[in-house]
């Protein structure tokens, strides 16, 4: 008989059925000067699943402005577009909040002005249609760690905000967040004991230096970081080499890469 006891602090990878859903803009709210929160509605969201705060789903926009939105459909080899149809523009976004019963999903957009999705969000109106694919899977980090370190630039704020809302009152959370405009700094909602550090956007290693200067709490902890590829690689090095964290207790994701379009990768090694 197997008498092994599951590790309550073990992370879990969960796979989801891939679907392409058509969503409609329901409402638009300005969060701060450079953050916009858009609520989408669709009956197809009744079976939507997002099990982790750092999930990413594919937002789909028309291949060309003004063209109708054509979404991939299930086929014998998975999702595919009809022959001769141009692929929609796709960008990864965090499911910020969703209500399965209501059929709604919130996504926060950073208005940086030079991206297709950012420009779309700035001019979006209720009734506009988008597509949504995924998430393909979730990397589920237990909330039972003694402490949680959350690090990132503006692109990571939606994931950090969602995680802070999920943490229990027994948790301790530390955030280190880089913003270009102090007006985008916000008060987060969380039951956890929260310590927040805001830094001004600067050199590539600005986040890493701020993380290296932290005095991490005692006990079992987990560190998560998301943002620009080179910056987050430096943060990961500061956590593993500087603070001596086990690589299994660090999750580092490049949400974007300077000079690249549509970049997203998990940093390992």
C-alpha positions as CSV (number, residue, x, y, z in Angstrom):
1,X,0.0,0.0,0.0
2,X,1.3,3.5,-0.9
3,X,1.5,5.5,2.3
4,X,3.4,8.4,0.9
5,X,2.0,11.8,1.9
6,X,1.6,14.4,-0.9
7,X,3.9,17.4,-0.5
8,X,1.6,20.4,0.2
9,X,4.2,22.8,-1.3
10,X,4.7,20.9,-4.6
11,X,3.9,23.0,-7.7
12,X,1.5,21.4,-10.2
13,X,1.3,21.6,-14.0
14,X,-2.2,21.4,-15.3
15,X,-3.2,21.0,-19.0
16,X,-6.4,22.4,-20.4
17,X,-8.5,21.8,-23.5
18,X,-7.6,24.3,-26.2
19,X,-10.5,26.4,-27.4
20,X,-10.8,29.6,-29.5
21,X,-13.6,31.7,-28.1
22,X,-15.2,34.8,-29.5
23,X,-15.7,37.6,-26.9
24,X,-17.4,40.9,-26.8
25,X,-16.2,44.0,-24.9
26,X,-18.7,44.7,-22.1
27,X,-17.1,47.5,-20.2
28,X,-13.9,49.5,-20.0
29,X,-12.3,51.1,-16.9
30,X,-9.2,53.2,-16.5
31,X,-7.1,51.9,-13.7
32,X,-4.4,54.5,-13.9
33,X,-2.8,56.6,-16.6
34,X,-1.2,53.7,-18.4
35,X,-3.5,50.8,-17.4
36,X,-6.9,49.9,-18.8
37,X,-9.1,47.1,-17.6
38,X,-11.5,45.7,-20.1
39,X,-14.3,43.2,-19.3
40,X,-15.3,40.8,-22.0
41,X,-18.5,38.7,-22.2
42,X,-19.2,35.4,-23.9
43,X,-21.4,32.4,-23.3
44,X,-18.4,30.5,-24.4
45,X,-16.6,31.5,-21.1
46,X,-19.0,29.2,-19.1
47,X,-16.3,26.5,-19.3
48,X,-13.3,28.8,-19.3
49,X,-10.5,27.6,-16.9
50,X,-7.6,29.6,-15.5
51,X,-6.0,27.8,-12.6
52,X,-2.9,30.0,-12.0
53,X,-2.3,33.7,-11.6
54,X,0.4,33.7,-14.3
55,X,-1.6,31.9,-16.9
56,X,-1.5,33.5,-20.4
57,X,-4.2,33.4,-23.0
58,X,-3.9,34.4,-26.6
59,X,-5.8,37.5,-27.4
60,X,-6.8,37.5,-31.1
61,X,-7.4,40.6,-33.2
62,X,-8.2,40.9,-36.9
63,X,-5.2,40.2,-39.2
64,X,-5.7,43.7,-40.7
65,X,-7.5,46.7,-39.2
66,X,-11.1,46.8,-40.4
67,X,-11.2,43.2,-41.5
68,X,-13.6,40.7,-39.9
69,X,-12.2,38.5,-37.2
70,X,-11.8,34.9,-38.3
71,X,-10.9,32.4,-35.5
72,X,-9.3,29.0,-35.9
73,X,-11.8,26.1,-35.6
74,X,-11.4,22.6,-34.3
75,X,-10.3,20.0,-36.9
76,X,-8.6,16.6,-37.1
77,X,-5.2,18.1,-36.3
78,X,-6.4,20.6,-33.7
79,X,-7.3,24.3,-34.2
80,X,-6.9,25.6,-37.7
81,X,-7.9,28.5,-40.0
82,X,-9.8,28.0,-43.2
83,X,-7.5,27.7,-46.3
84,X,-6.3,31.1,-47.5
85,X,-7.3,33.0,-44.4
86,X,-4.7,35.2,-42.8
87,X,-3.8,34.4,-39.2
88,X,-5.2,36.8,-36.7
89,X,-2.8,39.0,-34.6
90,X,-2.1,37.2,-31.4
91,X,-0.7,38.5,-28.1
92,X,-0.4,36.9,-24.6
93,X,-2.4,38.3,-21.8
94,X,-3.0,37.4,-18.1
95,X,-6.6,36.5,-17.3
96,X,-6.9,39.1,-14.6
97,X,-10.3,38.0,-13.2
98,X,-13.1,35.8,-14.5
99,X,-16.6,35.0,-13.4
100,X,-17.8,31.7,-14.9
101,X,-21.4,32.1,-13.8
102,X,-21.6,35.6,-15.4
103,X,-19.6,34.6,-18.5
104,X,-17.1,37.5,-18.0
105,X,-13.4,37.8,-18.2
106,X,-11.3,40.9,-17.3
107,X,-7.9,41.7,-18.9
108,X,-5.6,44.6,-18.0
109,X,-3.8,46.3,-20.8
110,X,-0.6,48.4,-20.4
111,X,-0.9,51.4,-22.7
112,X,2.6,51.7,-24.0
113,X,1.4,53.1,-27.3
114,X,3.6,51.1,-29.7
115,X,1.9,47.7,-29.8
116,X,-1.0,46.3,-31.9
117,X,-2.9,45.2,-28.8
118,X,-2.2,48.4,-26.8
119,X,-3.4,50.5,-29.7
120,X,-6.5,48.4,-30.0
121,X,-7.3,48.7,-26.3
122,X,-7.0,52.5,-26.4
123,X,-9.7,52.8,-29.0
124,X,-11.9,49.8,-27.9
125,X,-15.6,50.3,-27.5
126,X,-18.4,48.1,-25.9
127,X,-19.5,45.6,-28.5
128,X,-16.1,45.2,-30.2
129,X,-15.2,41.6,-30.8
130,X,-11.9,39.7,-30.0
131,X,-10.9,36.1,-30.0
132,X,-9.3,34.3,-27.0
133,X,-7.3,31.1,-27.1
134,X,-6.3,29.0,-24.2
135,X,-4.8,29.0,-21.6
136,X,-3.0,25.8,-22.8
137,X,-2.0,25.0,-19.2
138,X,-1.4,26.3,-15.7
139,X,1.7,26.3,-13.4
140,X,-0.1,26.1,-10.0
141,X,2.0,27.4,-7.1
142,X,0.5,26.5,-3.7
143,X,-0.5,29.4,-1.4
144,X,0.8,27.6,1.7
145,X,4.4,28.9,1.5
146,X,5.5,31.0,4.4
147,X,6.3,33.8,2.1
148,X,5.8,34.8,-1.6
149,X,8.1,37.2,-3.5
150,X,6.5,38.7,-6.6
151,X,8.8,40.8,-8.9
152,X,8.1,42.4,-12.2
153,X,7.7,45.4,-14.4
154,X,4.5,47.0,-15.6
155,X,3.6,43.9,-17.8
156,X,3.6,41.7,-14.7
157,X,1.3,43.9,-12.6
158,X,-2.0,42.1,-13.6
159,X,-0.5,38.7,-12.6
160,X,0.9,40.2,-9.3
161,X,-2.4,41.8,-8.5
162,X,-4.3,38.6,-9.1
163,X,-1.9,36.6,-7.0
164,X,-2.1,39.0,-4.1
165,X,-5.9,38.7,-4.1
166,X,-5.6,34.9,-4.0
167,X,-3.2,34.6,-1.0
168,X,-4.6,33.8,2.4
169,X,-4.3,35.9,5.5
170,X,-1.6,33.4,6.8
171,X,0.7,34.3,4.0
172,X,3.4,37.0,3.8
173,X,4.0,38.7,0.5
174,X,6.7,40.9,-0.8
175,X,6.5,42.8,-4.1
176,X,9.2,44.6,-6.1
177,X,7.7,46.4,-9.1
178,X,9.2,48.7,-11.7
179,X,7.1,51.4,-13.3
180,X,7.9,54.3,-15.6
181,X,5.2,56.6,-14.1
182,X,4.7,56.9,-10.4
183,X,1.0,57.6,-11.1
184,X,0.6,53.9,-12.1
185,X,1.5,52.7,-8.6
186,X,-1.5,51.3,-6.9
187,X,-2.7,50.0,-3.6
188,X,-3.2,46.2,-3.9
189,X,-6.1,44.3,-2.4
190,X,-4.8,41.3,-0.4
191,X,-5.5,39.4,2.8
192,X,-1.8,38.6,3.1
193,X,0.7,40.6,5.1
194,X,2.1,42.7,2.3
195,X,5.4,44.6,1.9
196,X,5.6,46.6,-1.4
197,X,8.6,48.1,-3.0
198,X,8.2,50.4,-6.0
199,X,11.2,51.3,-8.2
200,X,11.6,53.7,-11.1
201,X,12.2,52.2,-14.5
202,X,15.9,52.4,-15.2
203,X,18.8,50.2,-16.2
204,X,18.2,46.6,-17.2
205,X,19.5,45.4,-13.8
206,X,17.4,47.8,-11.7
207,X,15.0,45.1,-10.6
208,X,17.8,42.6,-10.0
209,X,19.6,45.1,-7.7
210,X,16.4,45.8,-5.8
211,X,15.9,42.1,-5.3
212,X,19.5,41.5,-4.3
213,X,19.1,44.2,-1.6
214,X,16.1,42.5,0.0
215,X,16.3,40.6,3.3
216,X,14.1,37.6,2.7
217,X,12.0,36.2,5.5
218,X,12.8,32.8,7.2
219,X,10.8,29.8,6.3
220,X,9.7,28.2,3.1
221,X,9.3,30.7,0.2
222,X,8.6,30.9,-3.4
223,X,9.7,33.6,-5.8
224,X,8.0,34.6,-9.0
225,X,9.2,37.1,-11.5
226,X,7.8,38.4,-14.8
227,X,8.8,41.1,-17.3
228,X,11.4,42.0,-19.9
229,X,13.6,39.0,-20.8
230,X,17.1,40.4,-19.9
231,X,15.8,42.1,-16.7
232,X,14.1,39.0,-15.4
233,X,17.1,36.8,-16.3
234,X,19.1,39.1,-14.0
235,X,16.4,38.9,-11.3
236,X,16.5,35.1,-11.5
237,X,20.3,35.1,-11.1
238,X,20.0,37.4,-8.1
239,X,17.6,34.9,-6.5
240,X,19.4,31.7,-7.3
241,X,23.1,32.8,-7.0
242,X,22.7,35.8,-4.7
243,X,20.0,34.6,-2.2
244,X,20.7,30.9,-2.7
245,X,17.1,29.9,-3.5
246,X,16.5,26.5,-4.9
247,X,15.8,26.7,-8.7
248,X,12.6,24.8,-8.0
249,X,11.4,27.6,-5.8
250,X,11.8,30.2,-8.6
251,X,9.5,30.8,-11.5
252,X,10.8,33.4,-14.0
253,X,8.9,34.4,-17.1
254,X,10.0,36.7,-20.0
255,X,6.7,38.5,-20.8
256,X,8.4,40.5,-23.5
257,X,11.8,41.1,-25.0
258,X,13.3,44.4,-26.1
259,X,13.4,44.6,-29.9
260,X,11.2,41.5,-30.4
261,X,7.4,41.2,-31.1
262,X,5.1,38.8,-29.3
263,X,7.8,37.3,-27.1
264,X,7.0,35.0,-24.2
265,X,9.2,32.3,-22.6
266,X,9.9,30.7,-19.2
267,X,13.5,31.2,-18.2
268,X,15.4,28.2,-16.9
269,X,18.9,27.0,-16.6
